[in-house]
């Protein structure tokens, strides 16, 4: 397997912009200049890199594999997933990949590098953050059309198409939990590969005799839609309000829209300009129902993907065109 050479030790990755000349690396036969760190996770970093020959920009994902062959095998599942969806519209594809042995780390310390397309508009979280800063909202109809795409997404350079960006958490479904050891392993995998505020309650305490299926993704979609509407995931919002544990909020299904009180009842709006402004910013009831349907604590009560698509399509038909009364 071709080697990848870094000019700097990875621990300095977050300070790459501090150096006057950008470091370079090779992925197989191509040379790249590292421009800056785009993001990081538990065992991975994503850098913005530039092809030194063509000046084309890419995202380079560096996946650390500290536990030897087992970690490499897990990282390669992600690589294989990129290959599997290489010709699927709306799913990110890998441009190239390589496995390297880190300097001084020995044969047990390997790193998988995956070269990916770079989307200059960033991801959905970037758009949510921008809305918070600018005191803006997604136009509801456009949001629901985007929601027909995916949750963990990049935004295409046109700004209109969602692109699934992270295949690192792809898993077999349905997954029968037939033993305690499988339950513990599934719970550990969920903790490592999913974000807590978007994680379904059945993944916090996996029970023997249950089945983990795509209803966990429906839950995550509901959390994502809420975050697009409000600016923060529902259980982060509720945990911040109450000072309570986020996991307890998730397990008990304790969340509400900002303009709702206990039991989902509307808060008193008062009168005057402030009340009128609140009405203008109110979330449409059909969209609220989609969120409520996705965030049922019992998986069996959530819609499956076909039912959810049908729900969203009905909402799109009901909503007025963005910008119209």
C-alpha positions as CSV (number, residue, x, y, z in Angstrom):
1,X,0.0,0.0,0.0
2,X,1.3,3.4,-0.9
3,X,2.6,5.5,1.9
4,X,1.5,8.9,3.0
5,X,4.1,11.3,4.4
6,X,3.4,14.2,6.8
7,X,6.0,16.9,7.3
8,X,4.6,17.7,10.7
9,X,3.6,15.6,13.7
10,X,-0.1,15.3,13.8
11,X,-0.3,16.8,17.3
12,X,0.4,20.1,15.7
13,X,-2.4,19.7,13.2
14,X,-4.6,22.4,14.8
15,X,-1.8,25.0,14.4
16,X,-1.1,24.5,10.7
17,X,-2.0,28.0,9.9
18,X,0.6,29.3,12.3
19,X,3.5,28.3,10.0
20,X,4.6,30.6,7.2
21,X,4.8,27.8,4.7
22,X,2.1,25.2,4.6
23,X,3.2,21.5,5.0
24,X,2.8,19.1,2.2
25,X,1.9,15.4,2.0
26,X,1.5,12.7,-0.6
27,X,-1.6,10.5,-1.1
28,X,-0.3,7.7,-3.4
29,X,1.1,9.6,-6.4
30,X,-0.5,13.0,-5.7
31,X,1.0,15.8,-3.7
32,X,-1.1,18.1,-1.5
33,X,-0.5,21.3,0.5
34,X,-2.3,21.4,3.8
35,X,-4.2,24.7,4.2
36,X,-6.1,24.4,7.5
37,X,-8.0,22.2,9.8
38,X,-11.7,21.9,8.9
39,X,-13.0,19.8,11.8
40,X,-12.2,16.9,14.2
41,X,-13.9,14.0,15.9
42,X,-12.9,11.4,18.4
43,X,-10.4,9.6,16.2
44,X,-10.4,11.7,13.1
45,X,-9.4,15.1,11.7
46,X,-10.5,16.7,8.4
47,X,-8.1,19.1,6.6
48,X,-8.6,21.4,3.7
49,X,-5.8,20.5,1.2
50,X,-4.8,21.7,-2.3
51,X,-3.5,19.7,-5.1
52,X,0.0,21.1,-5.8
53,X,-0.3,20.4,-9.6
54,X,-3.9,21.5,-10.3
55,X,-4.6,23.8,-7.3
56,X,-7.9,21.9,-6.8
57,X,-9.2,21.9,-3.3
58,X,-10.1,18.7,-1.4
59,X,-11.0,17.6,2.1
60,X,-8.6,15.1,3.6
61,X,-9.9,12.9,6.4
62,X,-7.3,11.5,8.7
63,X,-8.5,8.5,10.7
64,X,-6.2,7.5,13.6
65,X,-6.2,3.7,14.3
66,X,-4.6,3.4,17.8
67,X,-5.7,-0.2,18.4
68,X,-4.0,-1.9,15.5
69,X,-5.7,-4.2,13.0
70,X,-9.2,-3.8,14.6
71,X,-9.1,0.0,14.3
72,X,-7.9,-0.3,10.7
73,X,-10.7,-2.7,9.8
74,X,-13.2,-0.3,11.3
75,X,-11.8,2.6,9.2
76,X,-11.8,0.5,6.1
77,X,-15.5,-0.1,6.5
78,X,-15.9,3.6,6.0
79,X,-13.7,3.5,2.9
80,X,-15.7,0.6,1.5
81,X,-19.0,2.5,2.1
82,X,-17.6,5.4,0.0
83,X,-16.9,2.9,-2.8
84,X,-20.4,1.3,-2.4
85,X,-22.1,4.7,-3.0
86,X,-19.6,6.0,-5.5
87,X,-22.3,6.4,-8.3
88,X,-25.2,7.5,-6.0
89,X,-26.4,11.0,-6.4
90,X,-26.5,12.9,-3.1
91,X,-23.9,10.8,-1.4
92,X,-20.3,11.9,-1.0
93,X,-17.6,9.7,-2.7
94,X,-14.0,9.2,-2.0
95,X,-11.4,10.4,-4.5
96,X,-8.5,8.3,-3.1
97,X,-7.3,6.7,0.1
98,X,-4.2,5.3,1.6
99,X,-3.0,3.5,4.8
100,X,0.2,4.7,6.4
101,X,2.3,3.7,9.4
102,X,3.0,6.8,11.5
103,X,6.6,7.7,12.2
104,X,7.9,6.2,15.4
105,X,4.7,4.4,16.0
106,X,5.5,0.9,14.9
107,X,3.4,-1.4,12.8
108,X,0.5,-1.3,15.3
109,X,0.1,2.5,14.9
110,X,-1.5,3.1,11.5
111,X,-3.6,5.9,10.0
112,X,-6.1,5.8,7.2
113,X,-6.3,8.9,4.9
114,X,-9.4,9.4,2.8
115,X,-9.4,12.1,0.1
116,X,-12.9,13.6,-0.4
117,X,-14.5,16.4,-2.4
118,X,-14.5,19.8,-0.7
119,X,-17.8,21.8,-0.5
120,X,-17.1,25.4,0.1
121,X,-20.6,26.1,1.6
122,X,-19.7,23.8,4.5
123,X,-22.2,21.6,6.3
124,X,-25.7,21.9,7.7
125,X,-24.4,22.9,11.2
126,X,-22.5,25.8,9.6
127,X,-25.8,27.0,8.1
128,X,-27.5,26.6,11.5
129,X,-24.7,28.6,13.2
130,X,-24.9,31.3,10.6
131,X,-28.7,31.6,11.2
132,X,-28.1,32.1,14.9
133,X,-25.5,34.8,14.3
134,X,-27.6,36.6,11.7
135,X,-30.9,36.1,13.6
136,X,-32.3,34.4,10.5
137,X,-34.3,31.3,9.8
138,X,-34.5,28.7,7.1
139,X,-37.5,29.3,4.8
140,X,-39.8,26.5,5.8
141,X,-40.7,25.1,2.4
142,X,-37.0,25.1,1.4
143,X,-36.1,23.4,4.7
144,X,-38.6,20.6,4.2
145,X,-37.3,20.0,0.7
146,X,-33.8,19.9,2.1
147,X,-35.1,17.5,4.8
148,X,-36.2,15.1,2.2
149,X,-32.4,14.6,1.7
150,X,-30.5,13.6,4.8
151,X,-29.3,14.8,8.2
152,X,-25.6,14.5,8.4
153,X,-24.9,16.5,5.3
154,X,-22.8,18.9,3.4
155,X,-24.4,21.6,1.2
156,X,-23.6,21.5,-2.5
157,X,-21.8,24.4,-4.0
158,X,-25.1,25.4,-5.7
159,X,-26.6,25.7,-2.2
160,X,-29.6,23.7,-3.1
161,X,-28.6,20.0,-2.8
162,X,-27.8,18.0,0.3
163,X,-24.8,15.6,0.2
164,X,-24.4,12.8,2.8
165,X,-21.0,13.6,4.1
166,X,-20.0,11.0,6.7
167,X,-20.2,7.3,6.2
168,X,-18.2,6.4,9.2
169,X,-21.3,5.4,11.2
170,X,-22.8,3.2,8.5
171,X,-24.0,0.0,10.1
172,X,-26.0,-3.1,9.4
173,X,-29.8,-2.8,9.9
174,X,-31.8,-4.3,11.5
175,X,-29.4,-5.6,14.2
176,X,-30.9,-8.2,16.6
177,X,-29.6,-7.8,20.1
178,X,-29.4,-11.5,21.0
179,X,-26.9,-11.4,23.9
180,X,-25.6,-9.0,26.5
181,X,-22.2,-8.9,24.8
182,X,-23.8,-7.6,21.6
183,X,-25.8,-5.1,23.6
184,X,-22.7,-3.7,25.2
185,X,-20.8,-3.6,21.9
186,X,-23.7,-1.8,20.2
187,X,-23.9,0.7,23.0
188,X,-20.2,1.3,22.9
189,X,-20.2,1.7,19.1
190,X,-23.1,4.2,19.3
191,X,-21.2,6.2,21.9
192,X,-18.1,6.3,19.7
193,X,-19.8,7.0,16.3
194,X,-22.9,9.1,17.1
195,X,-23.4,12.6,18.7
196,X,-25.1,12.4,22.0
197,X,-27.7,15.1,21.5
198,X,-28.9,13.3,18.3
199,X,-28.6,9.8,19.6
200,X,-31.8,7.7,20.0
201,X,-32.8,6.7,23.5
202,X,-32.6,2.9,22.7
203,X,-28.8,3.4,22.0
204,X,-28.1,4.9,25.5
205,X,-29.1,1.6,27.2
206,X,-29.3,-1.2,24.7
207,X,-31.5,-4.1,25.9
208,X,-31.0,-7.7,25.1
209,X,-33.9,-9.1,23.1
210,X,-34.5,-5.9,21.2
211,X,-33.8,-4.9,17.6
212,X,-31.9,-1.8,16.6
213,X,-33.1,-0.6,13.2
214,X,-33.5,2.5,11.1
215,X,-35.8,4.0,13.7
216,X,-32.7,5.4,15.3
217,X,-32.1,7.4,12.1
218,X,-35.7,8.7,12.2
219,X,-35.0,10.0,15.7
220,X,-31.8,11.7,14.5
221,X,-33.7,13.3,11.6
222,X,-36.2,14.7,14.1
223,X,-33.4,16.2,16.2
224,X,-31.8,17.7,13.1
225,X,-35.1,19.2,11.9
226,X,-35.6,20.8,15.3
227,X,-32.1,22.2,15.3
228,X,-32.7,23.8,11.9
229,X,-35.9,25.4,13.2
230,X,-34.6,26.5,16.6
231,X,-30.8,26.6,16.3
232,X,-30.0,23.9,18.8
233,X,-31.0,20.2,19.2
234,X,-34.1,19.6,21.3
235,X,-32.4,17.9,24.2
236,X,-29.5,20.3,24.4
237,X,-32.1,23.1,24.5
238,X,-34.0,21.4,27.3
239,X,-30.9,20.4,29.3
240,X,-29.7,24.0,29.2
241,X,-33.1,25.2,30.4
242,X,-33.4,22.8,33.3
243,X,-29.8,22.3,34.2
244,X,-30.5,18.6,34.0
245,X,-28.7,15.7,32.4
246,X,-28.9,15.5,28.6
247,X,-29.1,11.7,28.7
248,X,-32.0,11.8,31.1
249,X,-33.8,14.3,28.9
250,X,-33.3,12.0,25.9
251,X,-34.4,8.8,27.8
252,X,-37.5,10.5,29.1
253,X,-38.4,12.3,25.9
254,X,-38.3,15.7,27.7
255,X,-38.2,18.4,25.1
256,X,-40.5,21.2,23.8
257,X,-40.6,24.0,21.3
258,X,-39.4,27.4,22.7
259,X,-42.9,28.8,22.6
260,X,-44.4,25.9,24.5
261,X,-44.9,25.3,28.2
262,X,-45.4,22.1,30.1
263,X,-47.4,19.4,28.2
264,X,-46.7,21.2,24.9
265,X,-49.2,23.9,25.7
266,X,-48.5,27.3,24.1
267,X,-47.0,30.0,26.3
268,X,-48.9,33.2,26.8
269,X,-47.7,35.6,24.0
270,X,-48.9,38.9,25.5
271,X,-49.7,41.8,23.3
272,X,-48.0,44.4,21.2
273,X,-45.2,44.4,18.7
274,X,-43.3,41.7,20.5
275,X,-46.2,39.3,20.2
276,X,-46.6,40.2,16.5
277,X,-43.0,39.4,15.9
278,X,-43.3,36.1,17.7
279,X,-46.2,35.2,15.4
280,X,-44.1,36.0,12.4
281,X,-41.4,33.6,13.7
282,X,-43.8,30.8,14.7
283,X,-43.1,27.4,13.4
284,X,-45.8,25.9,11.3
285,X,-48.0,23.3,12.9
286,X,-47.5,20.7,10.2
287,X,-43.7,20.9,10.6
288,X,-44.1,20.6,14.4
289,X,-46.0,17.4,13.8
290,X,-43.2,15.9,11.8
291,X,-40.7,16.6,14.6
292,X,-43.1,15.2,17.2
293,X,-43.6,12.0,15.1
294,X,-39.8,11.5,14.9
295,X,-39.1,12.1,18.6
296,X,-41.3,9.4,20.0
297,X,-39.3,7.6,22.8
298,X,-40.8,4.2,21.7
299,X,-39.2,3.2,18.3
300,X,-42.4,1.4,17.2
301,X,-44.3,4.7,17.5
302,X,-42.0,6.5,15.1
303,X,-42.7,6.5,11.3
304,X,-40.5,4.4,9.1
305,X,-38.6,6.1,6.3
306,X,-41.4,5.7,3.7
307,X,-44.0,7.0,6.1
308,X,-41.7,10.0,7.0
309,X,-41.2,10.8,3.3
310,X,-44.9,10.8,2.8
311,X,-45.4,13.1,5.8
312,X,-42.9,15.6,4.6
313,X,-44.3,15.5,1.1
314,X,-47.7,16.4,2.5
315,X,-46.2,19.2,4.5
316,X,-44.4,20.6,1.4
317,X,-47.8,20.7,-0.4
318,X,-49.5,22.4,2.5
319,X,-46.9,25.1,3.1
320,X,-47.2,28.4,1.2
321,X,-44.3,29.4,-1.1
322,X,-41.5,30.9,0.9
323,X,-41.9,34.7,1.1
324,X,-45.7,34.6,0.5
325,X,-48.3,35.3,3.1
